[in-house]
């Protein structure tokens, strides 16, 4: 896969990113309907506390857009180049309540794209991490999920992220004792990122 290409505004998290097959960009009004459908899919949301309503999705997109202004980074909508099909989101966010952690990769992609085994989740996440290390110069990136989310864990491993058990934690959102409460944390440092453009 070719190295992700950064569009205009390379030093801004609003930059357009493109891989061989995917485009990572800011959300548009027309993304809200397919995004709501995605978040109402029980398979896609199997490792999240609850399905999300259209109202909740609208509020989430508003928070994502506000995050670009506040933090200088955020979550991009992911579309297929050529068809323009919206397949989910991925990007960088600051884990709240984990003050010692650097921004972590996070995202959710459509179950259909994942079932096809075409590597879209890994391709999109790699572009986001590449942006974090190359354009933003972040020293470390983390990602976390519940232990049963094998697809997400497989993506983290394919990205070269490793788990340190001491990083595991109880997520505050699910109810205590829920199967989703315990989270495993994976990380990768800028020094270990495989892209050769990144200086040690």
N, C-alpha and C positions, 0 to 999 in steps of 0.2 A: 504494500500500500504506500502511496506517495505521502510525503510529509504534508500535514495540513497546511493550507495556504491562508494567510491572513490578509483580509481586504483592507480598505482604507481605514485609517485610524488605528494603526497597529498597537499603539500604546494605550488604547482605550478598550475596556471590556465590551463596549458596544460594537467592536469590530466584527465584520462578517468573516466567518471561518468556512472553509470548504475543503472536503476530502475528495477522493476519487468519485464517490457516489452521493455524498451528503452535503447539505448546506446547513450551518448553524447560524441563526440570525435572531434578531429581536422579535418578540411576539407581535402579531398583527391582529386587528379586530376579527378577521375571518378565521383565526385559529381557535377562537374560544369554543365554538360548537364541537369540532372534532376533539379538542382537548377535554371537554366535558364528557363526551362519549368514552374516551380513553379512561377517564377517572371513575366511570360508572361500570367498568368492566371488572367482574369479580376475579378473573384470572390475573389481570394486570395488577389489581390492588390486593392480591392475596397476602402480601407481606406488609400491608399498611393497616392502621387501626380501623379505618372505615372507608366506605365509598364516599365520593364527594358530589354534592349537588351543583347545579349550574351556577347558583349564587356563590357558593364556596369557591368554585373555579374562577369566577370573575374576580373575587377578592384576592385569590392567589396570584393571578396574573398581574393585578394592580401592585401587589407586594413585590413581585419579581421585578417589575419595571422600576419601582421606587428603589429597589436594592442596587440597581446600576448606578443611580445618582448617589446613594449613601455610601456604598462600599467600593465602588469602582470595578465591580465584577458581578456576575449574576448567572442566571439560567437562560439558555437559548432555546428557542423552538428549533426542532430538527425536521428538515424536509428532504425528500429525495430529489436530487438534481434531475432535471428533465421533466418529470411528472409534476413536481411541486407538491407531492403528497406530504401532508403533515403526519409524522409518525411518533412524535413524542417530544421530550425535552431532555437536555443534559446541560451541564455547566459547572460553575464553581460557586460555592456559597460558604458563608462563615457559620460554622456550627455554633449556635447560641448556647451559652451555659458551659462551654468547654473552652474556657478562656485561654488555656495554654496551647491550643491547637491552631495550626495554620489552616487557611481555607481548604475545604474538602470538596472533592468531586461528588456530585450527586445527580440523579436523573431518573427518569422513568420513560421507557419506550414501549410502544404498542406491542401487545402480546403476539400479534400476527407476525411482526417483524422478527421477534425472538423465536417463534416456533419454526420459522423458515430456516433458521440456522445460518443466516447470511452474514453474521458478524456486525450488524448495524450498531448494536449497543457498544461493542468494543471500539468500532471505528469512530463513533461520535465522542465517546469518552476520551479516546486518545487525543483527539483534536482539542478537547477542552483542557486536558492536562498539559499538552504541548503549549497551549496559549499561556497557562499559568506559569510554567517554567521559563519559556522563552520570552514572551512579551511582558509578563508582569514580574519575572525574576523571583518568584516565590521560592523559599528554601525547601519547603516540604508540602505535600498534599496528602490528605487522608480521605478515606471513604468508609462508611459503616453501614451495616444492615443486620437483620436478625439472622441467627445461625442457620435457619431453615431456608433462607433465600439462596439456593444453590446457584441459580443463574447469575445473580449479581456477584456472588463470591467468585464464580468462574471468570467473569469479566475482570474483576480486580486482579486476579492472579495473572490473567493474560496480559495485563498492563504492567506487570512486574511489581505489583504491590505485595507486601508481605504483612502477615499478622503477628503482632506481639500480644500474647494473652494479657499482659498487664494493661493494655489499652482497652480491653473489653469494659463495657459499662452498662448500666441500667438506663434505658431511655425514659425521659420523664413523661412522654405523651401517652403511651398505652397504659392501661390500668395495671397496678402492681400485681405481679404473678401471671400476667398475660404471657402467652407464648411469644409475643412480640416485644416484651419488655427488655430481655437481654440482647445486647448488640455486640457484634464483633467488629473490631476496627483494623483496617488495613492502611498501610502508608507506603509512600515512596518519596525519596529525597531528590532534590535537584541533581545532586552528584551521581545518583544512580539512574537517572532518567536516560533511556537509550538513545535519545536524539543527539546526534553528534554536534548539533549547533549550540548545545548548552555547555558553556564553559564551567569547569569545576568550581 
